[in-house]
Amino acid sequence: MDRYDIPKHLDDPDYFGFWTIDEFVIMLIPFIWGIIASHVMIGVGLAFGAWQGYRKIRAGRSMSWILHLFYWHLPGQVFGLRVLPPSHLRTLAG
């Protein structure tokens, strides 16, 4: 018999309901748009589609992979980081 119990779920992400926090935010944006535009069912459909698309893009990868993807494919003003060079600069020295 083991004397010590080792927790098995230390690295699990935080959940909000059935979804992780980042999935919930991805779903929340189109849903709120649907409420504001008085098209709740369209907002629910777009939220579900955004959630499915995000899950397919992420596919078991970590959140840092998504941030790297956004850094390389979105304009530099999205993040507003002054420490990192813009992603469109390929040659930094010389």
N, C-alpha and C positions, 0 to 999 in steps of 0.2 A: 504494500500500500504506500502511495506517495505521501510524503510529509508536507510537500509544498504544492500549492496550486499556482500554475502559471497562467495569467490572463491571456486569452487567445484573440482578443478584439481591441488591442491598444491602438493599432494604426487604422482602424476603420474611420471613414469620414463622418462628419456630423450630418445628421439627417433632419430635414424639416418635413414631417409627414412621411411619405414614401420616397421622397427625392432627396438627393444631396443638395447642399446650399446652392451650388452653381447651377444645377439643373432647375431648381426652383426659381432662381432669378431669371433664367432663360425663358421659363414659362410665364413668369409674372409680367414681363414687359408687353407681349402681345395681348395678354388677357386684360391688362389695364387699358391698353389702347382700344380694345373692343368695348369696354365699359364707357370710356370717354366718348367714343364715336357712336354710341348707342347700337352697336352691333355685337352683342355679347356672344352669340353663337359663332360668329366669324372669329372673334377673339379667342374663343375656346379652341376652335379648329386650328387657328394659327399657333396657339400656344402648344397644342399637342404636336403639330408638325415641327415646330422649333425644338421641342424636347426630343422627338425622334431623330431629327437631323443632328442635334448636338450629341446625342448618345452614339450615333453612327460615326461622327467625326472623332469623338474622344476614344471610343472602343477600348476601354480598359487602361488608357494612358493616364498619367497624372495631370494635375492642373497646370503644372509648369510647362507641359507640352503645349497646352492651349495658349498660354501666355506667349510662348515663343512663336507660335503660329500667327497670333495677332500682331506681334512685333514685326514680323517679316512681311505681312500682307496688308496691314492697315497703314494709313498715313501717320507720320511721326507725331502729329499734334494730338493723337488719341490718348497716348500715355503721358505726354508732357514731361518726360524724363530728360533732365539736362546732363546726367552722368553718362548715358549711353549715346553713342553716335547714331545718327539717322540710319535706318536700314537700307536706304538706297545708295549709301556710300560703300563701295566695295573695296577700294584701295585707300587705306588710312595712313600709310607711311610712304614717303618718297615724293 
